[in-house]
Amino acid sequence: MASTREIRRRIKSVKNISQVTKAMEAVSAAKMRKAQQQVLSTRPYAKQAREVLTYIARLSSTDHDLNPLIQARPVKRIGVMLVTGDRGLAGGFNANVIRKAAGFIRDTRKAGADVTVVTVGRKGRDWLLRYDPVVRAEFTGMPDNPSTYHIGPIARVDRRFSVWACR
């Protein structure tokens, strides 16, 4: 049977663990609120972009002849940017993103297009290197709030693709 001293020590240990858990919960809740605010702040931009694209899509075929960038043409090459976490602390996020990307890559290859992948995050890179060795570039160790200094190299990887798939 445990002595009184051991029981007190165990109670103190449980209280300390409880304090640490509450502090971690508060920090994660604050990070979640901040992330939600960032997503909500992009909605006006997304709404405006949707309106512009809808307008362009409704143009008649004679209007499309004015600009070759909005003409329909066959897709030969597709670039996929796979953004995952460096660690597996995001619940099912990494698994869901990888599953969706794998399905998209498989379907695109069946359609006859070449697919090149750029990975951001260690989990996506590791999965792709295991199952699909065609990785154009890889970026790991991104901070929680990346700046243009961190994102610049990703943006300059390759611009010679017909379509960049971002879903």
Secondary structure, DSSP 8 states (H G I E B T S, - for coil): ---HHHHHHHHHHHHHHHHHHHHHHHHHHHHHHHHHHHHHHTHHHHHHHHHHHHHHHHS-HHHHTT-GGGS-----EEEEEEE--SSS-STTHHHHHHHHHHHHHHHHHHTT-EEEEEEESHHHHHHHHHH---EEEEE----SS--HHHHHHHHTS----SEEE--
